[in-house]
Amino acid sequence: MSVEQRSWLKRLRERIISEDDSEHERLKKTLAIFACGLMACGSMLWLAIYQAMGMKFSATVPLTYVTVSAVSFGIYVWNRDFAAFRTVQASLFLFVPFMMQWSIGSYVSSSGVMLWALLAPVGIMIFQGARNSLPWFFAYLVMTAVSGVFDFYLGTGTQSGVTMQSIAVFFTLNFVAISVIVFLLISYFVGQRDILETALAKQNSLLHWEQERSERLLLNILPGPIAERLKDKQTIIADGFADVTVMFADIVDFTHLSGKMSPRFLVAMLNQLFSHFDELAEKYSVEKIKTIGDAYMVAAGLDSHYRAVKKDEPELDYSDSVVSMAIEMRDYVAGLTSERVQGLQIHVGISSGPVVAGVIGTKKFIYDLWGDTVNLASRVTDVAGPGVILVDVATHMRLRNLYDFEGPLTYNLKGKGDVKAYVVLQRKTGLPPAMPVHVIA
């Protein structure tokens, strides 16, 4: 096949089935063209048989069908009006077989050629659905009944010169042909439907995977209950909490250190640290809020669904978890042995009290905290020395029976004046490790 021929066939195919068509539309158009081709082949067969038998008038019916069908197909290729093309073809399917029968004589002499008209309601059912096929099926029944009435009252008892042997052969041909066409159409429809269902199932699976991935990403950004509220399309999410423990952790002298590291190594180091901190946050059921440069911020007690292990002092549990996490963070950083990060240290500030929490943004969400408790934790971090964990008075009061502290120490904090704080030394000897708070699902 030449390049010009392939190009012409490609343009013709694009005229018949557009790239913009949905899979459902493609299936309907393909089935319509397929059915027209089968009917045209059947009509050409009957045309040859009638011509050979000398039944010239009856031969004009399939010839007329082929001509009108070809013209309607040409018009469809020109104007791409599939609805009109489908209606014309269904009308031909319905009326032409009855015209052939009437031109020959009766049911018997025509060998039941009107059975071909059944393709009209069957085709409409496949193309447009069962409801739309009902009028066509009713028309088929009416024309069948009318033909039966004509045969009963006007029949002469002769077979229009057609021998009984020929009638038997024609009956066989009609039943075989119509059965083959119906079988092929339904088989093709079922096959294509199965292909579409498989593709749809695959798309649904991918969609489900993408949805789960999106939800996982959302949960990485926002606390679970906040993510659920956001999915419920709450436009403004803001909450006030009477008591929350907030922690900031910064790398000591980070600006100086970053100047001596390559960008790639610097990012890899931060990723290693913060990934480990994330694991600790998950271990203690503490909510990571954000990272800003080398600063890592978490909070506990934000969710009313938290259930404390020690029910009489619920605030003790999440404050205990935050301090235990801070100790593990400090020890982990101090234990790094790589030559380029050896001597790396963090300083930590912890404060407990009321906060306001909410989601900011419409496209890039961020869950953040505001209030004096947050500011105090940040300011305390700034004055904490290398490897030091400083807590405010409120946190110390809760945990004084669980940890050894140094202090109180007085610091002059920006915007707050003189503030007392305590240095966390270690957990008291003989006490069990901190137990993370649990989340009620």
N, C-alpha and C positions, 0 to 999 in steps of 0.2 A: 504494500500500500504506500502510495506516494505521500510526501509531506503535505501537499495541498489537500489530498483526500482526508488525511488524519485531521488536519486543521478544520476542514469543513464538517466532519463528523463531530468534532469537539464543540464547534459553534452550535450545531444542531442539538446536541445533548444539553448544552447550557440553555437553549431555548425551551426545551421540553421540561427539564428539571433544573430549577435555578439553585445557585449556591446558597441563596438566602432562605430556601425552603427548610422547614423543620424536618426532622426524621419522619414524623407522622405524615407530613405532606408528601415527602419523597415516596413513602410506601404507597400512598393512595394513587399517585400519578403513575408509578411503576406498574401497579396492578391494573390500572385502567388501560395503559398501553398494551400490557400483556394480554388482557382479555380481548381487546380489539384485534390483536394479531391472531389469536386463536379463532375468533369468529370469522375473520377474513379468510383464514385457511379453510375453515369448514364451508364457507360460502363458495369458495373457488372449487371445492370438491363437488358440491351439489351442482354448480354451474356446468362443470365438465360432464357429470352424469346425465343431467337433463338434456344437454346438447346432444350427447351420444344417443339418447333415447328418442330424440326428435321432439321433445317437449319444449318448443321454442318459447312459448309464452311464459311457462313456469321458469325458464332459464333467465328471463329478464329480471325476475325478483332478486336472486342473489347478485346479479350484475349491478342492479340499481343499488343494492346495499353496499357493495364494495365501493362503488363510485361515490355515494353520499358519505360513507365513512372516511374515505380518503380525503374528500373535500373538507370535511369537518376537522380532520387532523391537520390539514394544511392551514386552515384558519386558526386553529389553536397555536400552531407554531408561530404564526404571524402576530396574533394579538395576546397570546398567553392567557386566555380566559378559560381556565380549567373548568369552572363551574358550568359554562355553556357547553363545552366539549363533552363533559360527563353526562349532561342531560340529553344531548343529541344521541350519544352512543347508547344510553339506556333506552331511549325511545326506539332506536333501531332494533336493539335486542328484543324489545317487547313486541313490536308490530310486524316486523318482517317475517318471522316464522308463521304467524297467522295468515299473512298475505300469501305466502307460499302454499299453505294448506288450502286456502280458499281457491287459489288458482288451479290446484290439482283436483280438488273435489272434497273428499271427506277425510275423517280421521284415518280410516283404513287405507284409502287409496294414497294418502300423503304419508303413510307410515308414521303417523304421530309426530310430524315435523314441528308441530307447535310446542313440543317439549323444549325447544331451544329458547323459547320466550321466557322460560324460568330463570334464565341467566340475568334478566333485567332486575327482578327483586333481590336475587342473590348478590349481584354486583353492587347494587345500592346498599345492601346490608353491610358488605365488606367496606365500601368506600365511605359511607355516611352513617352507618349504625342501623340498629334494628328499627328504631322509631321511624326514620325516614324511608325505610323500605316498605312499610305497611301500605301506603297508597299504591305503590307499584305492584305489590302482591295482590291487592284487591283488584286492580285493573286486569292482572293476569287471570284471576279466577273468573271475572266477569266475561272476558273474551273467550275463555275456555267454555263457559256455560253457553254463551251465544253460539259458538261453533257447534256445541252439542245439540242445541235446539234446531239449528239449520240442518244438521245431519239427520235428525229424527224426522222432521217434517218435509224436507226437500230431497232426502236421499232417494236414489233410483234403484239401488241394489246393484249397480254396476260399479266397476272400479276404474272408470275413465281409460279403458284400454290397457291398464297396467295388470300384468299377470300376478297371480297370487305368489308365485316364486319371487318375482321382483319386489312385491310388497314385503315379503318376509325378509329379503335382503335389506331393504330400506329401513324396516323396523330395527333390524340388528345394527345397521350403520348409525341410525339416529340415537338409539339407546347407548351404544358404545361411545359415540362422539360426545354426546352431552355429558355422559358420565365421566369421560376422560377430562373434558374441559372443566367441569365442576371440581373434580378431584385435583387437577393441576392448580386451579385458582386457590382453592382452600389450602392445599399443601404449601403453595408459595406464600400465602398470607400467614399461615401458622409459622412457617420457617422464618419469615421476616419479623413476625411478632416476637418469636423467641430470641432472635438476634437483638431486637430493640430492648426486650426485657433484660437480657444479659448486660447490654450496654448501660441500661438504666440502673440495674443493680450495682454495676461497677461504679457509676457516677454517684449513686447514693452512698456506697462504701467510702469513696473518696471524700464526699461531702461530710460524712460522719467523722472521718479521720481528721479532716480540716477543722471541723467544729470542735473536736476534742483537743486538737492542737491549739486552737485559738483560746479555748477555755484554760488549758494549761498555761499558756502565755499570760492570760489575764490573771490567773492565780499567782503567777510569779511577780506580777506588778502590784496587785491589790490583795488585801485579806479576803479570805473566802466569802464571808457574809457580805462584805462590801461589793465583791464581784457579782454575787447573786442579785443584790439590789440594783446594780448597774445594768445587768441583763434584763431586769424587770422594768427598765427604762425610767428609773427615777432620775429626774433632771438635776436635782440638787441633793447631794448627799453630804450632810453635816451632822455631827453628833457631839455632844458634850459629855465628858467622863469625869466623874468626881475624883477618881483616884487611878493614876497610871504611873508606872515606873518607866522612865526614859533613860536611855544610855547613849552616849556618844563615845566613839573610840577613834583617835587620830594617831597617825604614825609620827613619831618624834622626829623633828628636823627634816620633814619630808622634802621641802623645797631644796635644801642643800643636797640631799641624797639624789633627787631626781636629776640634778644637773650633772651628776657623775655617771648616770646610766643611759644606755641607748633607749630610744622609745620602745623598741620591741621588748627589751628586757624589763623595762619599767611596767609596761602593761601586763606582761606575763607574771611579774611578781605580785601586782595588785590582784590579778585574777586568782592566783594561788591563795593569797591571804583571804580575800573576800569569799571565795568558794568554800574555804574551810569555815569561815565565820557563818556562812549560810547553813552549813551542816550543823553547827552548834545551835543556831537559832531554831532549826527544825527539831533538834534533840530536846531543847528546853521549851518548845511550843511558844517561842518568843517571836513577835512579828517584826520582820525587817521592814523598815520604813523607806530608807533610801541610802545611797552613797553619794557623797559630794567630794570629788577629788580623792583625797586619802581618808576622808571621814566616813565612818560607818555608824549608822543610826538604827537603833531598835527600840521597841517599846513592848510592854506587857501589861495586861489588864484592860485592853481596849474593847474586848468583846464580852458582851453579857452572857454569851454561851460558854465561857470558860467555867469550869467547875474545879474548885480547889480540892486538893487531897485533904488538907486540914480545914474542915468546914467552919471551924470557929474563928479562924483567922485567914480568910481567903486572900487578903492583900499580902500576907506574909509569903505565900507560895510564889506568886509571880515576881515579887521583889527578890526573893531568895534565888529564883531561877535566873534573873538578870545578873545578879552578883556572881553566881556560880559560873555563868557563861563568860562574864568578864574575866574571871580568874583563869579559865581555860584558854581564852583568847590571849591573855598576857603570857601565859606559860608556853603556848604554842609558838608565838612570835619569838620569845626569848630562846626557844630551843632550836630555831633554824640554824643549820650549820653550814649552809652554802657560803663560800668565801665572799661573794658579792653582797650577801644580805646579813652576814654575821654581825652581831651587835645591833640588829634592828630591834626597836622597841616601840611600844604604843603607850599612850596615856589615856585614861578613861575617866569620864565624869558621869555620875548617876544621880538622878533626882526623882522624887515621887510627889505627886499631887494632881490637881485638876488640869485637863487639857481640852482643847477643841480639836476635833479631827474631821477631815472631809476630803472629797475628791475635787481636784482642780483640773480644768481642761476638758475639751470635747473630742479631740482627736488623739492627743498624746496625754493619757491620764497620769496623774501622780496623786498618791494618797499621802497627805502630810498632816503634821501636828502643829498647833500653835498654843501659846500661853506661857505664863511665867515659869512653869515647870520645865518646859522645853528650853527656854532661855537660860535658866539656872544650870541645867545639865550641860549646855554648851559652854557657859562661862567657867564652870568648875573644871571641865576638861582642859580649858586653856591654861589653867594654873597648876594642873597636876604635873608632877615630874615624870621623867622616863620610868616606865614600868609601874606607875602609881595608879591605883584605882581610888578616886575620891567620891564620896557619897555625901548627900546633904543630910541635914538633921532629921528630916522625916524618914528617910530610908534607914538611917542609923538606929532610930528608935525602934523600928520594926525588927531589925536583924541583930540587935546588940547581944542577944542570947545565943546567936548562932555563929557569929564571927568575932574574931579578935580585931579590934580597931586601935588605931593611934589617933589621939586627938581628945578634945576638939582643937582644930587649927583654925585660925582666923585669916581670911583672904580678903583683899580689897578687890572686888569685882567691878568691871566696867558697867555703869548704869545701875549698880545695886549697892555699892558701898561695902562695908565690912560684913562678911558672911562666914558663918562657921561651917566647917566640913570635916569629915573623918576619913582617914586612910584605911582601906581594907587590907588587913595583913593575911589572914588565913581563916579557914573554917575551924571552929573550936574542936579540940581533940576529943575523939570519941563519938562525935555526932555523925549520923549517916549523911551521905551526899544529898544534895538538893534533889527533890523530886519534881519533875516538870509538871506543870498544870496540864489537865486533860481537856479535850475539846468535846463537847456534846455534839454529835453529828446531827 
